[in-house]
Amino acid sequence: MAYRKLGINRLSIGVQSFQPAKLEKLGRIHTGDEALRAAEMARRAGFDNFNLDLMHGLPDQSLDEALDDLRQAVALAPTHLSWYQLTLEPNTVFWNQPPQLPEDDILWDIQEAGQALLTAEGYAQYEVSAYAKPGKQARHNLNYWSFGDFIGIGAGAHGKLTGLDGSIRRTWKTRLPKDYLNLAKPFKAGDKPLPADELPFEFMMNALRLTEGVDAGLFEARTGLPLVSLADACREAEQKGLLKVEPARLVATPGASCS
């Protein structure tokens, strides 16, 4: 409630799953009941605008289990849902000791059935893994998916800043909270300028996550590079059916951006 009084008007709650066995396999320290209580407490504190993070494609997860998780999340009436498939990332326990994940056919069934359920419940997909009630898209997400600037605050936080000269830098903070809070250690772990030849990839990697893409003019506004520098890559992507042929916009085809 103190956060709400300070002016914070939106929360994001990391649920991942409501099922004890799945949470245990993910190494989470909360329970499904605690996730339910967290959402209820947020609403009582005055947060009528909140997001729930939910994962699917979990170890040994069936279609019914995935949809049960999604139905429980929807029942809490969040204004926004981040619903994404578990991926195995390097330098993680799952990468070194891969669990038994659902087969591709089951993963596709989960994706299709889940998207249909969310659509029926009034959640519109506006990004690869983001679904929102009308007018409740996450502003901060829209900012970095459109290659805007943001400040990283907190352990492990990343930032992107554009200088007065148009140069762009990525920053990242010390990952472990205990090191971040240790005044004897630097809280910033890295600071890297983005060279011009990396900007097209960085921009498109974010912008094409949006189901409606972005205005083509945003590329030059954000990167300082002429749109013509994308011409060959866009032509190749269009020929492969990955990019829509829309001169005024940069937007991926539905199969490329939303599945």
Long-range contacts (C-beta under 8 A, 24 or more apart in sequence): 1-45, 1-46, 3-45, 4-45, 4-46, 4-47, 9-47, 9-49, 10-47, 10-49, 10-50, 10-51, 10-138, 11-42, 11-47, 11-49, 11-50, 11-51, 12-50, 12-51, 12-52, 12-53, 12-80, 12-82, 13-38, 13-39, 13-42, 13-50, 13-51, 13-52, 13-53, 14-53, 15-39, 15-52, 15-53, 15-54, 15-73, 16-53, 16-54, 16-55, 17-54, 17-55, 17-58, 17-69, 18-68, 18-69, 18-72, 18-73, 19-65, 19-68, 19-69, 22-58, 22-59, 22-61, 22-65, 22-69, 25-58, 25-59, 25-60, 25-99, 26-55, 26-58, 27-93, 32-72, 36-72, 36-76, 39-76, 39-78, 40-76, 48-79, 49-79, 49-80, 49-136, 50-78, 50-79, 50-80, 51-78, 51-79, 51-80, 51-81, 51-82, 51-138, 52-76, 52-78, 52-80, 52-81, 52-82, 53-82, 54-81, 54-82, 54-83, 54-84, 55-83, 55-84, 55-85, 55-86, 56-83, 56-84, 56-85, 56-86, 56-110, 56-111, 56-114, 57-85, 57-86, 57-101, 57-102, 57-107, 57-110, 58-86, 58-101, 58-102, 59-86, 59-99, 59-100, 59-101, 60-99, 60-100, 60-102, 61-102, 61-106, 61-110, 62-102, 62-106, 63-106, 63-109, 63-110, 63-113, 66-110, 66-113, 66-114, 67-110, 67-113, 67-114, 67-117, 70-114, 70-117, 70-118, 71-117, 74-117, 74-118, 74-121, 74-123, 79-132, 79-133, 79-136, 80-130, 80-131, 80-132, 80-133, 80-136, 80-137, 80-138, 81-118, 81-123, 81-130, 81-131, 81-132, 82-129, 82-130, 82-131, 83-114, 83-118, 83-129, 83-131, 84-128, 84-129, 85-111, 85-129, 111-259, 125-211, 125-258, 126-210, 126-211, 126-212, 127-209, 127-210, 127-211, 128-209, 128-257, 128-258, 142-210, 144-206, 145-206, 145-207, 145-209, 145-210, 146-206, 146-207, 146-210, 146-214, 146-218, 146-222, 147-202, 147-203, 147-206, 147-207, 147-218, 147-222, 147-223, 148-222, 154-180, 155-179, 155-180, 156-180, 166-224, 167-193, 167-194, 168-193, 168-194, 168-199, 168-223, 169-193, 169-194, 170-194, 196-223, 196-225, 199-223, 199-224, 199-225, 200-225, 200-229, 200-230, 200-233, 204-230, 204-233, 204-250, 207-250, 208-243, 208-250, 208-251, 208-252, 208-256, 208-257, 209-257, 210-251, 210-257, 211-251, 211-254, 211-257, 211-258, 212-249, 212-251, 213-244, 213-246, 213-249, 213-250, 213-251, 213-252, 213-257, 214-249, 214-250, 214-251, 215-248, 215-249, 215-250, 216-247, 216-248, 216-249, 216-250, 218-250, 219-250
